Amino acid sequence: MTALLEAKGLSFAYSGQECLLKNIDFNLSRGEIVGIMGDSGSGKTTFLNCLAGIIPHIYGGELKGSVMLLGEDISGMKLPGIAMKLGVLFQNPDTQLFSGAVEDDIVFGPENLCLPWSEIDGNLKNALAAAGIDEDKRAVPPKSLSGGEAQLAALAAAISLNPDVLLFDEAMSQLDRYGAYAVQACALKLKMEGKGIVMVEHDKRRLRIADRILYLEKGGLRCG
């Protein structure tokens, strides 16, 4: 069975710096949640950026090896094609919520790809339901939401194109335990739908839902 996401011999160094990632092999299966931990500066976000195609499409450096997204080399894919298959949830929801209403942020991706309105509306309803966002919240300004509600709205935006893979970059680090529980519950729901999820976190308690946890240190991944 083809992995949803797979890295082979992945190495990366920012321009003029020492190699941060060294010959990493990694795979993510359908319906699996994998946690990634490591010390500050160990390269967790850089690794996630490689998996997401942000490296090399947006950030440059010396990249070796390959990242395969649903069997296709991500370095040869265009960003819209990646977005159809992979979504990212960042630490700060403000980086993903910039419109005057929650629903506008959720449909931004599908509208930007010029999908038919019937499909956009269906994606919106599915994303709201998956993230557990009440109907009365869809038209409110994101700035009026609590931290947990805002992160769920950002998650809804990340899944608005129904991607197979989701990457969480310390997405619960700014939330209280109730907000974190809400994000975890949504992640488990997505896992049951067959999505593959990678969660980078510094607090192991937030990875209690992970099927396995890997540690990034000295440029490599090891099992927990």
C-alpha positions in Angstrom: 0.0 0.0 0.0 1.4 3.4 -1.0 2.0 5.7 2.0 0.1 9.0 2.1 3.3 10.8 2.8 6.8 9.5 2.7 10.3 11.0 3.0 13.3 9.1 1.8 16.9 10.1 2.6 15.7 13.6 3.4 18.4 16.1 4.3 18.2 19.9 4.4 20.5 22.8 5.3 19.6 26.5 5.1 21.9 28.5 2.9 25.3 28.9 4.6 24.4 26.8 7.6 25.1 23.2 8.8 22.8 20.4 7.8 19.7 20.5 10.1 18.0 17.4 8.8 20.2 14.3 8.0 19.1 11.4 5.8 15.6 11.1 7.3 13.2 8.3 6.3 9.6 8.7 7.3 6.2 7.5 6.3 2.6 8.3 7.2 -0.3 5.8 6.6 -4.0 6.4 6.0 -5.9 6.7 9.4 -2.7 7.3 11.4 -1.6 10.1 13.7 2.1 10.5 14.2 3.6 12.8 16.8 6.9 14.6 16.4 8.9 15.9 19.4 12.3 17.5 19.8 14.2 20.2 21.6 13.8 23.8 20.5 16.0 24.4 17.4 16.1 20.7 16.5 14.4 21.3 13.2 10.8 20.2 13.8 9.2 23.0 11.9 11.8 22.7 9.1 10.9 19.0 8.8 7.2 19.9 8.6 8.0 22.5 6.0 9.7 19.9 3.9 6.8 17.5 4.3 4.4 20.3 3.2 6.4 21.4 0.2 7.0 24.9 1.7 10.6 23.8 1.3 11.6 24.0 -1.5 8.7 25.9 -3.1 8.8 28.9 -0.7 12.0 28.6 1.4 15.3 27.8 -0.2 18.3 25.9 0.9 20.2 22.7 0.1 17.7 19.9 -0.1 18.5 16.2 -0.7 16.3 13.1 -0.9 12.6 13.2 -1.6 9.2 13.7 -0.2 6.4 11.8 -1.8 2.8 12.9 -1.4 0.3 10.2 -2.4 3.1 8.7 -4.6 4.0 12.0 -6.3 7.3 13.9 -5.7 6.2 17.0 -3.9 9.1 19.0 -5.4 7.6 18.6 -8.8 4.1 19.6 -7.8 2.5 23.0 -8.0 1.3 24.7 -4.8 -2.4 24.5 -5.7 -2.0 20.7 -6.4 -0.3 20.3 -3.0 -3.1 22.2 -1.3 -5.7 19.8 -2.7 -4.0 16.9 -0.9 -2.3 18.4 2.1 -3.4 21.0 4.7 -1.4 22.7 7.4 -2.5 24.0 10.8 -0.1 26.5 12.3 0.6 27.5 15.9 -1.1 30.9 15.6 -4.6 30.9 14.0 -4.1 34.6 13.1 -1.9 33.4 10.2 -4.8 31.6 8.7 -7.8 33.8 9.7 -7.8 37.2 8.0 -11.3 37.8 6.6 -14.3 39.5 8.2 -16.2 36.3 8.8 -15.2 32.7 9.7 -16.9 31.2 6.6 -15.0 33.6 4.3 -11.7 32.2 5.6 -12.9 28.6 5.2 -14.0 29.1 1.6 -10.9 31.1 0.6 -9.0 28.1 -0.6 -11.8 26.6 -2.7 -12.7 29.9 -4.2 -9.1 30.7 -5.0 -9.0 27.4 -7.0 -12.2 28.4 -8.8 -14.1 25.4 -7.7 -17.8 25.3 -8.6 -20.0 27.0 -6.0 -21.9 23.8 -5.3 -18.6 22.1 -4.4 -17.5 25.1 -2.4 -20.7 25.1 -0.4 -20.4 21.4 0.3 -16.8 21.8 1.4 -17.8 24.6 3.7 -20.6 22.6 5.4 -18.3 19.5 5.7 -15.4 21.6 7.2 -17.7 23.3 9.7 -19.1 19.9 10.8 -15.7 18.3 11.0 -14.3 21.1 13.2 -17.4 21.2 15.4 -18.2 24.8 14.6 -21.7 25.9 15.3 -23.8 27.5 12.6 -24.1 30.7 14.6 -20.3 31.1 14.5 -19.8 30.9 10.8 -20.6 34.6 10.1 -18.9 36.1 13.1 -15.5 37.9 12.8 -12.6 35.5 13.7 -11.2 38.1 16.1 -14.4 37.6 18.3 -13.6 34.0 18.9 -11.8 32.4 21.9 -8.4 30.9 21.3 -9.8 27.4 21.0 -12.6 28.5 18.7 -10.2 30.4 16.5 -7.9 27.3 16.1 -10.9 25.2 15.2 -11.9 27.8 12.6 -8.3 27.7 11.2 -8.5 23.9 11.1 -11.8 24.1 9.2 -9.9 26.4 6.7 -7.1 23.8 6.5 -9.5 21.0 5.6 -11.8 23.0 3.3 -10.3 21.2 0.3 -10.7 17.8 1.9 -7.0 17.0 1.9 -5.7 13.5 2.7 -2.9 14.7 4.9 -2.9 17.3 7.7 0.2 18.7 9.4 -0.2 20.4 12.8 2.7 22.7 13.7 2.4 23.1 17.5 -1.3 23.8 16.9 -2.2 23.3 20.5 0.6 25.1 22.2 -1.3 28.3 22.8 -4.5 26.7 23.9 -5.9 25.8 27.4 -6.7 22.2 28.0 -10.3 22.6 26.8 -9.2 24.1 23.5 -6.6 21.4 23.1 -9.3 18.7 23.8 -11.4 20.2 21.1 -8.6 20.1 18.6 -7.7 16.5 19.6 -11.3 15.4 19.2 -11.5 16.9 15.7 -8.2 15.2 14.8 -9.6 11.8 16.0 -12.7 12.4 13.9 -10.5 13.1 10.8 -8.4 10.0 11.6 -11.5 7.9 11.5 -12.2 9.3 8.1 -8.9 8.0 6.9 -6.8 11.1 7.0 -3.2 10.9 7.9 -2.0 13.5 10.5 1.4 14.6 11.7 1.5 16.6 14.9 4.6 18.5 16.0 4.3 19.3 19.7 6.7 20.1 22.6 4.3 18.7 25.3 3.9 14.9 25.2 0.5 15.2 26.9 -0.9 16.8 23.8 0.1 13.8 21.8 -1.9 11.3 23.8 -4.0 10.6 20.7 -0.9 9.7 18.5 -0.5 6.2 17.3 3.3 6.6 17.6 5.7 9.4 18.6 9.1 10.1 17.0 11.8 12.3 18.4 13.9 14.6 16.2 17.5 15.0 17.5 20.9 15.5 15.9 19.2 15.8 12.6 17.6 12.3 12.7 14.3 10.7 13.8 14.2 8.0 16.4 11.3 6.1 17.9 9.9 7.1 21.3 
